[in-house]
Amino acid sequence: MGFGERVLFRDVNFEVNRGEVFVILGGSGCGKSTLLKLMIGLYRPTKGHVTILGGDLAEAEGAARRNLLTRLGVMWQSGALFGSMTLLENVMLPLEAHTDLPHEAREAVARVKLGLVGLSDAASRLPAEISGGMAKRAGIARAMALDPPILFLDEPSAGLDPVTSAGLDELIKDLARDLGTTFVVVTHELQSILAIGDRCIMLDKEAQGMIAEGDPRALRDDPPNDTVRKFFRRETH
């Protein structure tokens, strides 16, 4: 994958197992968010294929592409909520766009999703009236609106204090366990990686690709190379 003459990464090959919390990690500029965008079809790979839920978003067209997209939920780093809409209205948006449910049913579903992320009492609030952690939770609720089997989270802990970040980690683990949802999480937050990750891959800017794959705790305890060791042990030299 690259842009123009610049190669970002090559020979990246991995599988995500159903029901696991899969983490894409690495330092700044290594291509984590770009890889996520490849997986959800926003970018087309320059070579190779991205197969997800039995289909290839880069190749799928029309109804087949729309069907695949509605089976993926995405929470962007900022939450990406519409500021003029309440949290309830934000969560209802995917239901309005992709279902024929009557208004009452859409509202009921949205309230259930807000309840799952601990925001039942905040349904009528605007994004400007809530904290950053609540905005992330609302973004997750909206991503779950259509009951997708896979949720993609882009830097969910970014900008949060340690307590709020730990609470979000617990939420992700609870949702994965209770709903059986597969999570693909992009992050460089070491505590979150170790708290939530069942398995991970590590990208490296200099190597232009993957340099490690496995249980993040195993990579911390028995790193396969110096770059992985420095990342997990916070070493600068």
Residue pairs with C-beta under 8 A, 6 or more apart in sequence:
1 7
1 8
1 9
1 10
1 12
1 31
1 34
1 35
1 38
1 43
1 45
1 46
1 47
2 8
2 46
7 208
8 31
8 34
8 208
9 30
9 31
9 34
9 35
9 203
9 208
9 209
9 210
10 47
10 208
10 209
11 209
11 210
12 35
12 201
12 203
12 209
12 210
13 210
14 201
14 210
14 213
16 22
16 150
16 182
16 184
17 182
17 198
17 199
18 149
18 182
19 176
19 180
19 181
19 182
20 176
20 182
20 183
20 198
20 199
21 172
21 173
21 176
21 182
21 183
21 185
21 196
21 197
21 198
21 199
22 182
22 183
22 184
22 185
22 197
22 198
22 199
22 200
22 201
23 185
23 186
23 187
23 193
23 196
23 197
23 199
23 200
23 201
23 216
24 32
24 35
24 36
24 184
24 185
24 186
24 187
24 200
24 201
24 203
25 32
25 186
25 187
25 188
25 193
25 200
25 201
25 202
25 203
25 216
25 231
26 32
26 188
26 202
26 203
26 204
26 205
26 231
27 188
27 204
27 205
27 231
28 188
29 205
30 203
30 204
30 205
31 203
31 205
32 186
32 187
32 188
32 203
33 154
33 155
33 186
34 43
35 186
35 203
36 152
36 154
36 184
36 186
37 43
38 44
38 45
38 50
39 50
39 52
39 152
39 184
40 57
40 69
40 72
40 74
40 152
41 50
41 57
41 58
41 60
41 65
41 68
41 69
44 58
45 58
49 56
49 58
49 59
50 56
50 57
50 58
52 68
52 72
52 150
53 68
53 71
53 72
53 149
53 150
55 64
55 68
57 65
57 68
57 69
60 68
70 94
70 98
70 146
70 148
71 146
71 148
71 149
71 150
72 148
72 150
72 151
72 152
73 142
73 143
73 144
73 145
73 146
73 148
73 150
73 151
73 152
74 143
74 151
74 152
74 153
74 154
75 136
75 139
75 140
75 142
75 143
75 151
75 152
75 153
75 154
75 156
76 139
76 154
77 154
77 155
77 156
77 158
78 135
79 127
79 132
79 135
79 136
79 138
79 139
80 139
81 87
81 90
81 127
81 135
81 138
81 139
81 142
82 89
82 90
82 93
82 127
83 126
83 127
83 128
84 126
85 93
85 126
85 127
86 123
86 124
86 125
86 126
87 114
87 119
87 122
87 123
87 124
87 125
87 126
87 127
87 130
87 138
87 141
88 107
88 110
88 111
88 114
88 123
88 124
90 127
90 138
90 142
91 110
91 113
91 114
91 138
91 141
91 142
91 145
92 106
92 107
92 109
92 110
92 145
93 142
93 145
94 142
94 145
94 146
95 101
95 106
95 109
95 110
95 145
95 146
96 106
98 146
99 106
99 146
101 109
109 145
110 123
110 141
110 145
111 120
111 123
113 141
113 142
113 144
113 145
114 120
114 122
114 123
114 138
114 141
116 141
116 144
116 175
116 179
117 137
117 138
117 140
117 141
117 171
118 137
118 171
119 134
119 137
119 138
119 141
122 130
122 134
122 138
127 135
127 138
130 138
131 164
132 159
132 160
132 164
133 160
133 164
133 165
133 167
133 168
136 156
136 160
136 168
137 168
137 171
140 151
140 153
140 156
140 171
140 175
143 151
143 152
143 153
144 151
144 175
144 181
148 181
149 181
149 182
150 181
150 182
150 183
150 184
151 175
151 181
151 182
151 183
151 184
152 183
152 184
152 185
152 186
153 172
153 183
153 184
153 185
153 186
153 187
154 186
155 186
155 187
155 188
155 189
156 168
156 172
156 185
156 187
156 192
157 165
157 168
157 169
157 187
157 189
157 192
158 187
158 189
160 168
162 191
165 189
165 191
165 192
166 191
166 195
168 192
169 191
169 192
169 195
169 196
172 183
172 185
172 196
173 195
173 196
175 181
175 183
176 182
176 183
183 196
185 192
185 196
185 197
187 193
190 231
190 232
190 234
193 200
193 216
194 216
194 217
194 220
197 215
197 216
198 215
199 213
199 214
199 215
199 216
200 212
200 213
200 214
200 215
200 216
200 219
201 210
201 212
201 213
202 210
202 211
202 212
202 213
202 219
202 227
202 228
202 231
203 209
203 210
203 211
204 210
204 211
204 227
206 227
207 227
211 224
211 225
211 227
211 228
212 219
212 223
212 224
212 225
212 228
216 232
219 228
219 232
220 232
220 233
223 229
223 232
223 233
229 235
230 236
